[in-house]
Amino acid sequence: MTTEALDDAAVGALLTGVRRVALLGVSDRFNRPSFRLGAYLLDRTAWAVDLVNPHVVETLGRLCAPTLADVPTPDLVVVCRGPAAWDAVIDEVAGVGGRAVWLPSDVADADTTARASDRARAAGLVAVADRDLRAEHKRWCA
């Protein structure tokens, strides 16, 4: 298991190259972190943002797609799912031709996060984990 994390410059290069983001697992409940992150992405970024959740019809004033295959190919997939779903999510992102995944911070132990990051890299994806997307966006793109 490798635990090579992206350095700051690589995270900056990834974010400045993003044009389309899919927020996978977005909630329709305002008190959930994925809802607040979705609101930030829609309001504060220049990115095209697709909302994806098979259990939510509409949130943040937009319709949700049930799967990644139902939206245009994203440059970045922001994962708002628990660690038990990460393997399937990584396979889905690779299957639709996505470029990168951003795994949530503080939801899994270091070994689980490293394993998922390694799986993503093995699938040809850039993997970012344990970084706050809002803070990194403000740092590199604002």
DSSP file (Angstrom, degrees, kcal/mol; ACC not computed):
  #  RESIDUE AA STRUCTURE BP1 BP2  ACC     N-H-->O    O-->H-N    N-H-->O    O-->H-N    TCO  KAPPA ALPHA  PHI   PSI    X-CA   Y-CA   Z-CA
    1    1 A M              0   0    0      0, 0.0     2,-0.3     0, 0.0   114,-0.1   0.000 360.0 360.0 360.0 122.5    0.0    0.0    0.0
    2    2 A T        -     0   0    0    112,-0.2   116,-0.2   113,-0.1   115,-0.1  -0.695 360.0-165.7 -93.2 153.3    1.4    3.3   -1.0
    3    3 A T        +     0   0    0     -2,-0.3     2,-0.6   114,-0.1    -1,-0.1  -0.021  28.8 152.8-126.7  30.5    0.4    6.4    0.8
    4    4 A E        -     0   0    0    110,-0.1     2,-0.3     1,-0.0    -2,-0.1  -0.486  26.7-162.4 -68.7 114.1    1.7    9.1   -1.6
    5    5 A A        -     0   0    0     -2,-0.6     2,-0.1     1,-0.1   123,-0.1  -0.643  27.7 -98.1 -92.6 153.1   -0.5   12.1   -1.2
    6    6 A L        -     0   0    0    121,-0.4    -1,-0.1    -2,-0.3   123,-0.1  -0.467  39.4-126.2 -66.9 139.6   -0.6   14.9   -3.7
    7    7 A D     >  -     0   0    0     -2,-0.1     4,-2.1     1,-0.1     3,-0.3  -0.340  30.8 -96.2 -79.5 171.7    1.6   17.8   -2.9
    8    8 A D  H  > S+     0   0    0      1,-0.2     4,-2.6     2,-0.2     5,-0.2   0.891 123.2  52.4 -56.9 -44.0    0.2   21.3   -2.8
    9    9 A A  H  > S+     0   0    0      1,-0.2     4,-2.5     2,-0.2    -1,-0.2   0.880 109.2  50.0 -62.6 -38.1    1.3   22.2   -6.3
   10   10 A A  H  > S+     0   0    0     -3,-0.3     4,-2.4     2,-0.2    -1,-0.2   0.886 110.5  49.5 -68.6 -38.2   -0.4   19.1   -7.7
   11   11 A V  H  X S+     0   0    0     -4,-2.1     4,-2.7     2,-0.2     5,-0.2   0.928 112.3  48.8 -64.3 -44.0   -3.6   19.9   -5.9
   12   12 A G  H  X S+     0   0    0     -4,-2.6     4,-2.5     1,-0.2    -2,-0.2   0.912 111.0  49.5 -61.0 -43.2   -3.5   23.4   -7.2
   13   13 A A  H  X S+     0   0    0     -4,-2.5     4,-1.0     2,-0.2    -1,-0.2   0.903 111.7  49.7 -63.8 -40.9   -2.9   22.2  -10.8
   14   14 A L  H >X S+     0   0    0     -4,-2.4     3,-0.7     1,-0.2     4,-0.6   0.966 113.8  44.2 -60.1 -52.8   -5.8   19.8  -10.5
   15   15 A L  H >< S+     0   0    0     -4,-2.7     3,-0.9     1,-0.3    -2,-0.2   0.865 110.8  52.6 -66.1 -37.1   -8.2   22.4   -9.2
   16   16 A T  H 3< S+     0   0    0     -4,-2.5    -1,-0.3     1,-0.2    -2,-0.2   0.710 110.2  51.2 -72.6 -16.5   -7.2   25.1  -11.7
   17   17 A G  H << S+     0   0    0     -4,-1.0    -1,-0.2    -3,-0.7     2,-0.2   0.514  85.4 110.3 -93.8  -5.5   -7.8   22.7  -14.5
   18   18 A V    <<  +     0   0    0     -3,-0.9     3,-0.1    -4,-0.6    -3,-0.0  -0.491  26.2 158.0 -74.6 136.1  -11.3   21.7  -13.4
   19   19 A R        +     0   0    0      1,-0.3    29,-2.8    -2,-0.2     2,-0.4   0.575  68.5  35.3-121.0 -32.7  -14.2   22.7  -15.5
   20   20 A R  E     -a   48   0A   0     27,-0.2    55,-2.2    53,-0.1    56,-1.6  -0.992  63.8-173.3-132.9 132.2  -16.9   20.2  -14.5
   21   21 A V  E     -ab  49  76A   0     27,-3.1    29,-3.0    -2,-0.4     2,-0.5  -0.950  11.7-154.6-123.0 140.2  -17.5   18.6  -11.1
   22   22 A A  E     -ab  50  77A   0     54,-2.3    56,-2.8    -2,-0.4     2,-0.9  -0.977   8.7-152.3-111.8 127.1  -19.9   15.9  -10.0
   23   23 A L  E >   -ab  51  78A   0     27,-3.1    29,-2.5    -2,-0.5     3,-0.9  -0.850  18.0-159.4 -98.9 101.1  -21.0   15.9   -6.4
   24   24 A L  E 3  S+ab  52  79A   0     54,-2.3    56,-2.9    -2,-0.9    29,-0.2  -0.726  71.2  14.5 -92.3 116.6  -21.7   12.3   -5.8
   25   25 A G  T 3  S+     0   0    0     27,-3.5    -1,-0.2    -2,-0.6    28,-0.2   0.641  80.6 173.2  98.0  18.6  -24.0   11.6   -2.8
   26   26 A V    <   -     0   0    0     26,-1.0     2,-0.2    -3,-0.9    -1,-0.2  -0.289  22.7-135.4 -60.5 143.1  -25.2   15.1   -2.3
   27   27 A S        -     0   0    0      2,-0.1    -1,-0.1     5,-0.1    11,-0.1  -0.589  13.3-145.6 -98.4 160.4  -28.0   15.4    0.3
   28   28 A D  S    S+     0   0    0     -2,-0.2     2,-0.6    31,-0.1    32,-0.1   0.250  76.7  96.3-103.2   9.2  -31.3   17.3    0.2
   29   29 A R  S >  S-     0   0    0      1,-0.1     3,-2.1    30,-0.0     6,-0.3  -0.894  70.0-145.2-103.7 122.6  -31.0   18.1    3.9
   30   30 A F  T 3  S+     0   0    0     -2,-0.6    -1,-0.1     1,-0.3     6,-0.1   0.691  95.3  60.7 -62.0 -21.0  -29.5   21.5    4.7
   31   31 A N  T 3  S+     0   0    0      4,-0.1    -1,-0.3     5,-0.0    -3,-0.0   0.444  84.8  97.3 -88.1   1.8  -27.8   20.2    7.9
   32   32 A R  S X> S-     0   0    0     -3,-2.1     4,-1.8     1,-0.1     3,-0.6  -0.688  77.8-129.1 -91.0 142.6  -25.6   17.7    6.0
   33   33 A P  H 3> S+     0   0    0      0, 0.0     4,-2.6     0, 0.0     5,-0.2   0.851 108.4  56.9 -57.5 -35.8  -22.0   18.5    5.0
   34   34 A S  H 3> S+     0   0    0      2,-0.2     4,-2.3     1,-0.2     5,-0.1   0.847 105.0  51.8 -67.5 -31.8  -22.7   17.5    1.4
   35   35 A F  H <> S+     0   0    0     -3,-0.6     4,-2.4    -6,-0.3    -1,-0.2   0.936 112.1  45.6 -65.9 -46.7  -25.6   20.0    1.1
   36   36 A R  H  X S+     0   0    0     -4,-1.8     4,-2.1     2,-0.2    -2,-0.2   0.888 113.2  49.8 -65.8 -38.5  -23.4   22.8    2.4
   37   37 A L  H  X S+     0   0    0     -4,-2.6     4,-2.8     2,-0.2    -1,-0.2   0.911 110.1  51.3 -65.7 -41.4  -20.5   21.8    0.0
   38   38 A G  H  X S+     0   0    0     -4,-2.3     4,-2.5     2,-0.2     5,-0.2   0.910 108.5  51.3 -60.3 -42.7  -23.0   21.7   -2.9
   39   39 A A  H  X S+     0   0    0     -4,-2.4     4,-2.3     2,-0.2     5,-0.3   0.916 111.3  48.5 -61.3 -42.5  -24.2   25.2   -2.0
   40   40 A Y  H  X S+     0   0    0     -4,-2.1     4,-3.3     2,-0.2     5,-0.4   0.952 111.6  48.5 -61.3 -49.8  -20.6   26.4   -2.0
   41   41 A L  H  X S+     0   0    0     -4,-2.8     4,-0.9     1,-0.2     6,-0.2   0.891 115.7  43.9 -60.2 -40.5  -19.7   24.8   -5.3
   42   42 A L  H  < S+     0   0    0     -4,-2.5    -1,-0.2    -5,-0.2    -2,-0.2   0.871 124.2  33.9 -71.7 -36.7  -22.8   26.2   -7.0
   43   43 A D  H  < S+     0   0    0     -4,-2.3    -2,-0.2    -5,-0.2    -3,-0.2   0.777 126.2  32.8 -90.8 -28.9  -22.5   29.7   -5.5
   44   44 A R  H  < S+     0   0    0     -4,-3.3     2,-0.3    -5,-0.3    -3,-0.2   0.410 103.7  68.3-117.6   1.3  -18.7   30.2   -5.3
   45   45 A T     <  -     0   0    0     -4,-0.9     4,-0.1    -5,-0.4    97,-0.0  -0.832  64.9-139.0-120.1 161.4  -17.1   28.4   -8.1
   46   46 A A  S    S+     0   0    0     -2,-0.3     2,-0.1     2,-0.1    -4,-0.1   0.332  70.5 116.2 -92.5   4.9  -17.0   28.9  -11.9
   47   47 A W  S    S-     0   0    0     -6,-0.2     2,-0.5     1,-0.1   -27,-0.2  -0.413  74.8-116.0 -76.2 147.4  -17.3   25.1  -12.3
   48   48 A A  E     -a   20   0A   0    -29,-2.8   -27,-3.1    -2,-0.1     2,-0.5  -0.744  39.3-155.6 -74.7 127.7  -20.2   23.4  -14.0
   49   49 A V  E     -a   21   0A   0     -2,-0.5     2,-0.5   -29,-0.2   -27,-0.2  -0.941  13.3-167.2-118.5 123.2  -21.6   21.3  -11.1
   50   50 A D  E     -a   22   0A   0    -29,-3.0   -27,-3.1    -2,-0.5     2,-0.5  -0.921  14.1-144.1-107.1 132.9  -23.7   18.1  -11.5
   51   51 A L  E     -a   23   0A   0     -2,-0.5    14,-2.9    12,-0.4     2,-0.5  -0.835  18.5-171.0 -98.8 130.0  -25.5   16.8   -8.5
   52   52 A V  E     +ac  24  65A   0    -29,-2.5   -27,-3.5    -2,-0.5   -26,-1.0  -0.976  26.1 127.4-130.5 121.7  -25.7   13.0   -8.3
   53   53 A N    >   -     0   0    0     12,-2.6     3,-1.2    -2,-0.5    14,-0.2  -0.723  40.2-151.6-168.2 119.3  -27.7   10.9   -5.9
   54   54 A P  T 3  S+     0   0    0      0, 0.0    13,-0.1     0, 0.0    -1,-0.0   0.657  99.6  50.8 -69.2 -13.4  -30.1    8.0   -6.8
   55   55 A H  T 3  S+     0   0    0     11,-0.1     2,-0.5     1,-0.1   -28,-0.0   0.420 100.8  68.5-103.9  -0.1  -32.2    8.7   -3.7
   56   56 A V    <   -     0   0    0     -3,-1.2    -3,-0.2     1,-0.1     8,-0.2  -0.980  52.5-173.7-124.5 126.4  -32.7   12.5   -4.1
   57   57 A V  S    S+     0   0    0     -2,-0.5     7,-2.8     1,-0.3     2,-0.3   0.902  74.3   3.0 -82.1 -44.3  -34.8   13.9   -6.9
   58   58 A E  E     +F   63   0B   0      5,-0.3    -1,-0.3     3,-0.0     2,-0.3  -1.000  62.7 159.4-147.3 141.6  -34.0   17.6   -6.3
   59   59 A T  E >   +F   62   0B   0      3,-2.6     3,-2.1    -2,-0.3   -31,-0.1  -0.974  67.1  17.7-156.2 153.7  -31.7   19.6   -4.0
   60   60 A L  T 3  S-     0   0    0     -2,-0.3     3,-0.1     1,-0.3   -32,-0.0   0.794 130.5 -60.9  54.3  30.7  -30.2   23.1   -4.0
   61   61 A G  T 3  S+     0   0    0      1,-0.2     2,-0.3     0, 0.0    -1,-0.3   0.627 118.5  97.8  75.5  13.9  -32.8   24.1   -6.7
   62   62 A R  E <  S-F   59   0B   0     -3,-2.1    -3,-2.6   -12,-0.0    -1,-0.2  -0.944  75.9-109.3-132.8 153.3  -31.5   21.5   -9.2
   63   63 A L  E     -F   58   0B   0     -2,-0.3   -12,-0.4    -5,-0.2     2,-0.4  -0.524  33.2-132.5 -74.6 147.7  -32.5   18.0  -10.3
   64   64 A C        -     0   0    0     -7,-2.8   -12,-0.2    -2,-0.2    -1,-0.0  -0.832  10.1-133.8-101.1 141.1  -30.1   15.2   -9.2
   65   65 A A  B     -c   52   0A   0    -14,-2.9   -12,-2.6    -2,-0.4    -9,-0.1  -0.671  13.4-134.5 -85.1 148.4  -28.9   12.6  -11.6
   66   66 A P  S    S+     0   0    0      0, 0.0     2,-0.3     0, 0.0    -1,-0.1   0.832  81.3  10.4 -75.3 -30.5  -29.1    9.0  -10.4
   67   67 A T  S >  S-     0   0    0    -14,-0.2     3,-1.4   -13,-0.1   -14,-0.1  -0.925  75.3-108.1-142.4 165.6  -25.6    8.0  -11.5
   68   68 A L  G >  S+     0   0    0     -2,-0.3     3,-1.7     1,-0.3    -1,-0.1   0.815 115.7  66.3 -63.1 -30.1  -22.4    9.4  -12.9
   69   69 A A  G 3  S+     0   0    0      1,-0.3    -1,-0.3     4,-0.1     4,-0.1   0.683  93.6  62.1 -65.2 -15.8  -23.3    7.9  -16.3
   70   70 A D  G <  S+     0   0    0     -3,-1.4    -1,-0.3     2,-0.1    -2,-0.2   0.389 100.9  58.1 -92.0   2.8  -26.3   10.3  -16.4
   71   71 A V  S <  S-     0   0    0     -3,-1.7   -49,-0.0    -4,-0.1   -21,-0.0  -0.869  99.1 -83.9-125.7 161.4  -24.1   13.4  -16.4
   72   72 A P        -     0   0    0      0, 0.0    -2,-0.1     0, 0.0   -22,-0.1  -0.290  66.6 -78.8 -59.8 152.3  -21.4   14.7  -18.7
   73   73 A T        -     0   0    0      1,-0.1     2,-0.2    -4,-0.1    24,-0.1  -0.324  54.7-140.0 -57.7 121.8  -18.0   13.3  -17.9
   74   74 A P        -     0   0    0      0, 0.0    25,-0.9     0, 0.0    26,-0.2  -0.530  14.8-146.5 -85.6 151.0  -16.6   15.3  -14.9
   75   75 A D  S    S+     0   0    0    -55,-2.2    25,-0.7     1,-0.3     2,-0.4   0.824  92.9  22.3 -73.9 -34.8  -13.0   16.4  -14.4
   76   76 A L  E     -bd  21 100A   0    -56,-1.6   -54,-2.3    23,-0.2     2,-0.6  -0.999  65.5-157.4-138.8 132.7  -13.5   15.9  -10.7
   77   77 A V  E     -bd  22 101A   0     23,-2.4    25,-2.6    -2,-0.4     2,-0.7  -0.958  12.3-154.0-110.3 118.7  -15.9   13.7   -8.7
   78   78 A V  E     -bd  23 102A   0    -56,-2.8   -54,-2.3    -2,-0.6     2,-0.6  -0.834  16.2-142.6 -93.2 118.8  -16.3   14.9   -5.1
   79   79 A V  E     +b   24   0A   0     23,-2.6   -54,-0.2    -2,-0.7   -56,-0.1  -0.728  27.9 171.9 -92.6 120.2  -17.3   11.9   -3.1
   80   80 A C        +     0   0    0    -56,-2.9     2,-0.3    -2,-0.6    -1,-0.1  -0.417  49.1 103.4-119.0  53.0  -19.9   12.4   -0.3
   81   81 A R  S    S-     0   0    0      1,-0.0    -2,-0.0     2,-0.0   -57,-0.0  -0.901  75.4 -96.2-130.7 157.8  -20.3    8.7    0.5
   82   82 A G    >   -     0   0    0     -2,-0.3     3,-2.0     1,-0.1     4,-0.4  -0.265  41.8-100.2 -72.2 162.3  -19.1    6.6    3.4
   83   83 A P  G >  S+     0   0    0      0, 0.0     3,-1.1     0, 0.0     4,-0.5   0.761 117.2  68.4 -55.7 -29.3  -16.0    4.4    3.1
   84   84 A A  G 3  S+     0   0    0      1,-0.2     4,-0.3     2,-0.1     3,-0.2   0.768 104.3  44.3 -63.3 -23.6  -18.0    1.3    2.5
   85   85 A A  G <> S+     0   0    0     -3,-2.0     4,-2.4     1,-0.1    -1,-0.2   0.501  86.5  94.1 -96.3  -5.9  -19.0    2.7   -0.9
   86   86 A W  H <> S+     0   0    0     -3,-1.1     4,-2.9    -4,-0.4     5,-0.2   0.865  80.8  53.2 -62.4 -39.9  -15.6    4.0   -2.0
   87   87 A D  H  > S+     0   0    0     -4,-0.5     4,-2.2     1,-0.2    -1,-0.2   0.950 113.4  43.7 -59.9 -47.7  -14.5    0.9   -4.0
   88   88 A A  H  > S+     0   0    0     -4,-0.3     4,-2.3     1,-0.2    -1,-0.2   0.887 113.7  51.8 -64.2 -39.0  -17.7    1.0   -6.1
   89   89 A V  H  X S+     0   0    0     -4,-2.4     4,-2.8     2,-0.2    -2,-0.2   0.928 108.9  49.6 -63.9 -45.2  -17.5    4.8   -6.5
   90   90 A I  H  X S+     0   0    0     -4,-2.9     4,-2.5     1,-0.2     5,-0.2   0.912 111.5  49.2 -61.5 -42.2  -13.9    4.6   -7.7
   91   91 A D  H  X S+     0   0    0     -4,-2.2     4,-2.2    -5,-0.2    -1,-0.2   0.899 111.9  49.4 -62.0 -40.3  -14.9    1.9  -10.2
   92   92 A E  H  X S+     0   0    0     -4,-2.3     4,-1.5     2,-0.2    -2,-0.2   0.913 110.7  49.2 -66.0 -43.2  -17.9    4.1  -11.4
   93   93 A V  H  <>S+     0   0    0     -4,-2.8     5,-2.5     1,-0.2     4,-0.5   0.935 113.9  45.7 -62.1 -46.6  -15.7    7.2  -11.8
   94   94 A A  H ><5S+     0   0    0     -4,-2.5     3,-1.0     1,-0.2    -1,-0.2   0.883 109.3  57.4 -62.9 -37.5  -13.1    5.2  -13.8
   95   95 A G  H 3<5S+     0   0    0     -4,-2.2    -1,-0.2     1,-0.2    -2,-0.2   0.790 108.1  44.8 -65.3 -29.6  -15.9    3.6  -15.8
   96   96 A V  T 3<5S-     0   0    0     -4,-1.5    -1,-0.2    -3,-0.4    -2,-0.2   0.433 119.8-106.1 -95.0   1.1  -17.3    7.0  -17.0
   97   97 A G  T < 5 +     0   0    0     -3,-1.0    -3,-0.2    -4,-0.5    -2,-0.1   0.708  58.3 167.9  84.7  20.5  -13.8    8.4  -17.8
   98   98 A G      < -     0   0    0     -5,-2.5   -23,-0.2    -6,-0.2    -1,-0.2  -0.219  29.5-147.4 -63.1 159.6  -13.5   10.7  -14.9
   99   99 A R        +     0   0    0    -25,-0.9    27,-2.3     1,-0.3     2,-0.3   0.791  67.5   8.4 -98.4 -35.0  -10.1   12.2  -14.2
  100  100 A A  E     -de  76 126A   0    -25,-0.7   -23,-2.4    25,-0.3     2,-0.4  -0.985  52.9-147.3-152.0 153.7  -10.0   12.6  -10.4
  101  101 A V  E     -de  77 127A   0     25,-2.7    27,-2.4    -2,-0.3     2,-0.6  -0.970   6.6-155.5-124.3 143.8  -11.7   11.8   -7.1
  102  102 A W  E     -de  78 128A   0    -25,-2.6   -23,-2.6    -2,-0.4    27,-0.2  -0.953  17.2-155.9-117.5 108.6  -11.8   13.9   -4.0
  103  103 A L        -     0   0    0     25,-3.2    27,-0.5    -2,-0.6    28,-0.5  -0.594  25.1-102.4 -86.6 146.0  -12.5   11.7   -1.0
  104  104 A P        -     0   0    0      0, 0.0     3,-0.4     0, 0.0    26,-0.3  -0.260  34.2-123.0 -67.2 152.6  -14.0   13.2    2.2
  105  105 A S  S    S+     0   0    0      1,-0.2    24,-0.0    26,-0.2    27,-0.0  -0.642  82.7  15.2 -94.1 153.9  -11.8   14.0    5.1
  106  106 A D  S    S+     0   0    0     -2,-0.3    -1,-0.2     2,-0.2     3,-0.1   0.749  95.6  97.5  61.0  29.7  -12.3   12.7    8.6
  107  107 A V  S    S+     0   0    0     -3,-0.4     2,-0.3     1,-0.2    -1,-0.1   0.489  83.1  32.8-119.2  -8.3  -14.7    9.9    7.8
  108  108 A A  S    S-     0   0    0     -4,-0.2    -2,-0.2   -26,-0.1    -1,-0.2  -0.957  84.6 -98.4-143.3 160.3  -12.3    6.9    7.6
  109  109 A D     >  -     0   0    0     -2,-0.3     4,-2.3     1,-0.1     5,-0.2  -0.291  45.1-100.9 -73.4 167.2   -9.1    5.8    9.2
  110  110 A A  H  > S+     0   0    0      1,-0.2     4,-2.6     2,-0.2     5,-0.2   0.851 120.4  52.7 -60.6 -38.4   -5.7    6.4    7.5
  111  111 A D  H  > S+     0   0    0      2,-0.2     4,-2.5     1,-0.2    -1,-0.2   0.915 110.1  47.3 -66.1 -42.6   -5.5    2.8    6.2
  112  112 A T  H  > S+     0   0    0      2,-0.2     4,-2.2     1,-0.2    -2,-0.2   0.919 114.2  47.4 -63.9 -43.8   -8.9    2.9    4.6
  113  113 A T  H  X S+     0   0    0     -4,-2.3     4,-2.5     2,-0.2    -2,-0.2   0.917 112.8  48.7 -64.5 -43.6   -8.2    6.2    3.0
  114  114 A A  H  X S+     0   0    0     -4,-2.6     4,-2.6    -5,-0.2    -2,-0.2   0.901 110.7  51.0 -63.4 -41.0   -4.8    5.1    1.7
  115  115 A R  H  X S+     0   0    0     -4,-2.5     4,-2.3     2,-0.2    -1,-0.2   0.915 112.0  46.5 -62.9 -43.4   -6.3    1.9    0.3
  116  116 A A  H  X S+     0   0    0     -4,-2.2     4,-2.4     2,-0.2    -2,-0.2   0.900 112.5  50.2 -66.3 -40.6   -9.0    3.8   -1.6
  117  117 A S  H  X S+     0   0    0     -4,-2.5     4,-2.6     2,-0.2    -2,-0.2   0.914 111.0  49.1 -63.2 -42.4   -6.5    6.4   -2.9
  118  118 A D  H  X S+     0   0    0     -4,-2.6     4,-2.6     2,-0.2    -2,-0.2   0.908 110.3  51.1 -62.5 -42.2   -4.2    3.5   -4.1
  119  119 A R  H  X S+     0   0    0     -4,-2.3     4,-1.3     2,-0.2    -2,-0.2   0.909 110.4  49.5 -61.7 -42.1   -7.2    1.9   -5.8
  120  120 A A  H  <>S+     0   0    0     -4,-2.4     5,-2.6     2,-0.2     3,-0.4   0.939 111.6  47.6 -63.5 -46.7   -8.1    5.2   -7.5
  121  121 A R  H ><5S+     0   0    0     -4,-2.6     3,-1.7     1,-0.2    -2,-0.2   0.894 108.7  54.7 -61.8 -39.3   -4.5    5.7   -8.7
  122  122 A A  H 3<5S+     0   0    0     -4,-2.6    -1,-0.2     1,-0.3    -2,-0.2   0.794 105.6  53.9 -63.3 -27.5   -4.4    2.1  -10.0
  123  123 A A  T 3<5S-     0   0    0     -4,-1.3    -1,-0.3    -3,-0.4    -2,-0.2   0.390 127.0-102.2 -86.5   3.0   -7.6    2.9  -12.0
  124  124 A G  T < 5S+     0   0    0     -3,-1.7     2,-0.3     1,-0.3    -3,-0.2   0.633  80.2 130.0  88.9  14.4   -5.8    5.8  -13.6
  125  125 A L      < -     0   0    0     -5,-2.6     2,-0.4    -6,-0.2    -1,-0.3  -0.702  61.4-121.0-101.2 152.0   -7.4    8.5  -11.5
  126  126 A V  E     -e  100   0A   0    -27,-2.3   -25,-2.7    -2,-0.3     2,-0.5  -0.765  34.7-155.3 -81.0 136.5   -5.9   11.4   -9.5
  127  127 A A  E     -e  101   0A   0     -2,-0.4     2,-0.4   -27,-0.2  -121,-0.4  -0.971  15.8-176.3-123.3 129.1   -6.9   10.9   -5.9
  128  128 A V  E     +e  102   0A   0    -27,-2.4   -25,-3.2    -2,-0.5     2,-0.3  -0.985  13.3 171.4-120.8 132.9   -7.1   13.6   -3.2
  129  129 A A        +     0   0    0     -2,-0.4   -24,-0.1   -27,-0.2  -123,-0.1  -0.979  53.0  17.9-141.1 152.9   -8.0   12.7    0.3
  130  130 A D  S    S+     0   0    0    -27,-0.5     2,-0.4    -2,-0.3    -1,-0.1   0.828  89.5 115.4  58.0  37.5   -8.1   14.4    3.7
  131  131 A R  S    S-     0   0    0    -28,-0.5     2,-0.7    -3,-0.1    -1,-0.2  -0.991  70.8-116.6-131.1 144.6   -8.1   18.0    2.3
  132  132 A D     >  -     0   0    0     -2,-0.4     4,-2.5     1,-0.2     5,-0.2  -0.703  20.0-155.5 -81.2 116.0  -10.9   20.5    2.7
  133  133 A L  H  > S+     0   0    0     -2,-0.7     4,-2.8     1,-0.2     5,-0.2   0.889  91.6  52.1 -62.1 -40.8  -12.2   21.2   -0.9
  134  134 A R  H  > S+     0   0    0      2,-0.2     4,-2.6     1,-0.2    -1,-0.2   0.946 112.0  45.6 -61.4 -47.1  -13.6   24.6    0.1
  135  135 A A  H  > S+     0   0    0      1,-0.2     4,-2.1     2,-0.2    -2,-0.2   0.913 114.9  47.2 -63.1 -42.7  -10.3   25.7    1.6
  136  136 A E  H  X S+     0   0    0     -4,-2.5     4,-2.4     2,-0.2     5,-0.3   0.883 111.3  51.5 -68.1 -37.3   -8.3   24.4   -1.3
  137  137 A H  H  X>S+     0   0    0     -4,-2.8     4,-3.0    -5,-0.2     5,-0.9   0.939 111.0  47.7 -62.9 -46.5  -10.6   26.1   -3.8
  138  138 A K  H  X5S+     0   0    0     -4,-2.6     4,-0.6    -5,-0.2    -2,-0.2   0.892 114.2  48.7 -60.4 -39.1  -10.3   29.4   -2.0
  139  139 A R  H  <5S+     0   0    0     -4,-2.1    -2,-0.2    -5,-0.2    -1,-0.2   0.902 126.5  21.9 -68.1 -42.9   -6.5   29.0   -2.0
  140  140 A W  H  <5S+     0   0    0     -4,-2.4    -2,-0.2    -5,-0.1    -3,-0.2   0.713 132.4  28.5-102.9 -23.4   -6.0   28.0   -5.6
  141  141 A C  H  <5       0   0    0     -4,-3.0    -3,-0.2    -5,-0.3    -2,-0.1   0.580 360.0 360.0-120.0 -13.3   -9.0   29.3   -7.6
  142  142 A A     <<       0   0    0     -5,-0.9    -4,-0.1    -4,-0.6    -3,-0.1   0.483 360.0 360.0 -87.1 360.0  -10.4   32.4   -5.8
